[in-house]
Amino acid sequence: MSILMPADGPMKSLTGRAPSTAPADKHERGLRIAIPEPDLELAQDEEWFVVQVDGNEWQEVQVQDYAALYTTPGLYERVVYDLFACRSPMTIRTMLEAELQRRKVSGEELSVLDLGAGNGAVGEEVADLGARHIVGIDILPQAAVAAWRDRPGIYSAYFTADITRLSERERAALNLFDFNCLTCVAALGFGDIPPRAFATAFNLIVPEGIVAFTIKEDFLGRQDRSGFARLIERATAEGVFEVSMKKRYQHRLATNGEPLYYAALIATKHKNIGPNLLSQG
Ligand SMILES: C[S@@+](CC[C@H](N)C(=O)[O-])C[C@H]1O[C@@H](n2cnc3c(N)ncnc32)[C@H](O)[C@@H]1O
């Protein structure tokens, strides 16, 4: 299934509002949130908090239960940005801006595919750079609904789809945008976007396009089991892409207040990722 959201006129810029936390302001009043004791050691994909909405029963929510986070207006911003001080969309925006300067091109030339777009925090940053088109894709229907609710007009279109199982119609619709930039922020690894899905999105970008993504630094290390360390190493060695910027940064705080470090990368795509790069051999 796909949901297409036509932009109402030219891309809107939200300059002048606090980035990323802005939509929470109009929604968050009825939210009360509590996080576990700091001495409770939780793996990143096991973190939880409790929330009370409009005086109703307190509920436990997993931090990575994005469907739940998007469904309650303002909850994602309140938890991820206000409580856990997430810096990922802002970090990728700053690096993308530097890449545009390096290439001496204007943000208006960007046609962006935002993979794992969620409720549009990255789209908002890229819109601020003046991008011509931003198209979101996310596997969760709740993400498209939340993006439309929280940041109307940011995306030219938004697809609810598993990118590895696109229909002919969806693929044709995506190809119409002649994407020259892929963004994928805080969505790789864990149970989220696997290497094959990233590769499919990568292959929708034109040669010499920009690939801007963030990934937990453990997924780039020798112990990685997600498949990303191997994919990136092989793709670099075979000249599939060339990394022009790489930065270690604090993605967000964990529920115990410890920083979680990610890597943000800007690369130039030279050619498609072939099946040989995804094989285990
Ligand atoms: C941590 S959120 C990040 C959202 C957004 N990029 C941001 O920075 O605000 C990860 C997103 O990836 C999406 N996701 C996970 N697996 C996916 C897949 N296979 N295809 C597309 N999106 C996926 C989730 O639904 C979720 O919205």
PDBQT file of the ligand as one rigid body, heavy atoms in Angstrom, charges set to zero:
ROOT
HETATM    1  C1  LIG A 301      14.390   6.229  14.539  1.00  0.00    +0.000 C 
HETATM    2  S1  LIG A 301      13.176   6.411  13.314  1.00  0.00    +0.000 S 
HETATM    3  C2  LIG A 301      13.928   7.722  12.412  1.00  0.00    +0.000 C 
HETATM    4  C3  LIG A 301      12.931   8.560  11.675  1.00  0.00    +0.000 C 
HETATM    5  C4  LIG A 301      13.538   9.766  10.957  1.00  0.00    +0.000 C 
HETATM    6  N1  LIG A 301      14.551   9.370   9.996  1.00  0.00    +0.000 N 
HETATM    7  C5  LIG A 301      14.103  10.748  11.946  1.00  0.00    +0.000 C 
HETATM    8  O1  LIG A 301      15.331  10.881  12.016  1.00  0.00    +0.000 OA
HETATM    9  O2  LIG A 301      13.306  11.367  12.659  1.00  0.00    +0.000 OA
HETATM   10  C6  LIG A 301      13.412   4.992  12.228  1.00  0.00    +0.000 C 
HETATM   11  C7  LIG A 301      12.346   4.898  11.152  1.00  0.00    +0.000 C 
HETATM   12  O3  LIG A 301      12.726   3.878  10.231  1.00  0.00    +0.000 OA
HETATM   13  C8  LIG A 301      11.524   3.226   9.821  1.00  0.00    +0.000 C 
HETATM   14  N2  LIG A 301      11.824   1.892   9.284  1.00  0.00    +0.000 N 
HETATM   15  C9  LIG A 301      12.218   0.796   9.941  1.00  0.00    +0.000 A 
HETATM   16  N3  LIG A 301      12.379  -0.240   9.106  1.00  0.00    +0.000 NA
HETATM   17  C10 LIG A 301      12.081   0.216   7.871  1.00  0.00    +0.000 A 
HETATM   18  C11 LIG A 301      12.066  -0.366   6.568  1.00  0.00    +0.000 A 
HETATM   19  N4  LIG A 301      12.408  -1.637   6.373  1.00  0.00    +0.000 N 
HETATM   20  N5  LIG A 301      11.714   0.416   5.523  1.00  0.00    +0.000 NA
HETATM   21  C12 LIG A 301      11.384   1.714   5.718  1.00  0.00    +0.000 A 
HETATM   22  N6  LIG A 301      11.374   2.328   6.921  1.00  0.00    +0.000 NA
HETATM   23  C13 LIG A 301      11.724   1.593   7.984  1.00  0.00    +0.000 A 
HETATM   24  C14 LIG A 301      10.720   3.144  11.083  1.00  0.00    +0.000 C 
HETATM   25  O4  LIG A 301       9.359   2.872  10.810  1.00  0.00    +0.000 OA
HETATM   26  C15 LIG A 301      10.974   4.513  11.681  1.00  0.00    +0.000 C 
HETATM   27  O5  LIG A 301      10.013   5.451  11.235  1.00  0.00    +0.000 OA
ENDROOT
TORSDOF 0
